[in-house]
Amino acid sequence: MNNFLYAIYAVILAALSIFTGEIVTFVMLGFILISLQNIHSTLKDILKAKSED
């Protein structure tokens, strides 16, 4: 379900960036969001491993 919501957010941001003409900003926001998602997943894995001990 979360991936579906992320796809919707990406489409909305893409439409907004095309409308305003800020394509580079959209690409940079995409990289930032992907990085934050990876950090979040890593922290969840660490928490899960710590709670199993």
Summary of the structure (lengths in Angstrom):
residues: 53
radius of gyration: 15.0
end to end distance: 29.3
largest distance: 50.8
contacts: 105
relative contact order: 0.09
helix: 92%
strand: 0%
